[in-house]
Amino acid sequence: MEELHAPEKTRFVRRIVRMAINGNVTLVYGARDTEHNNARVLEEVVARYMKELP
């Protein structure tokens, strides 16, 4: 998750958070492992951002 702290990635995550506030967001992944993949990591990061909102 460390790479998501880069400024351009932070903007991307915040954009997804704004979209999630307004409705559902679908995260698609191509890994065989349904529990350990980039979409799961992004889901956790977005959830963490959303918990920090007022």
MODELLER restraints for C-alpha pairs under 7 A, 6 or more apart:
rsr = mdl.restraints
at = mdl.atoms
rsr.add(forms.Gaussian(group=physical.xy_distance, feature=features.Distance(at['CA:4:A'], at['CA:10:A']), mean=6.06, stdev=0.5))
rsr.add(forms.Gaussian(group=physical.xy_distance, feature=features.Distance(at['CA:13:A'], at['CA:46:A']), mean=6.62, stdev=0.5))
rsr.add(forms.Gaussian(group=physical.xy_distance, feature=features.Distance(at['CA:17:A'], at['CA:46:A']), mean=5.80, stdev=0.5))
rsr.add(forms.Gaussian(group=physical.xy_distance, feature=features.Distance(at['CA:17:A'], at['CA:50:A']), mean=6.67, stdev=0.5))
rsr.add(forms.Gaussian(group=physical.xy_distance, feature=features.Distance(at['CA:19:A'], at['CA:25:A']), mean=6.78, stdev=0.5))
rsr.add(forms.Gaussian(group=physical.xy_distance, feature=features.Distance(at['CA:27:A'], at['CA:39:A']), mean=5.64, stdev=0.5))
rsr.add(forms.Gaussian(group=physical.xy_distance, feature=features.Distance(at['CA:28:A'], at['CA:39:A']), mean=6.38, stdev=0.5))
rsr.add(forms.Gaussian(group=physical.xy_distance, feature=features.Distance(at['CA:29:A'], at['CA:38:A']), mean=6.88, stdev=0.5))
rsr.add(forms.Gaussian(group=physical.xy_distance, feature=features.Distance(at['CA:29:A'], at['CA:39:A']), mean=5.79, stdev=0.5))
rsr.add(forms.Gaussian(group=physical.xy_distance, feature=features.Distance(at['CA:31:A'], at['CA:37:A']), mean=6.23, stdev=0.5))
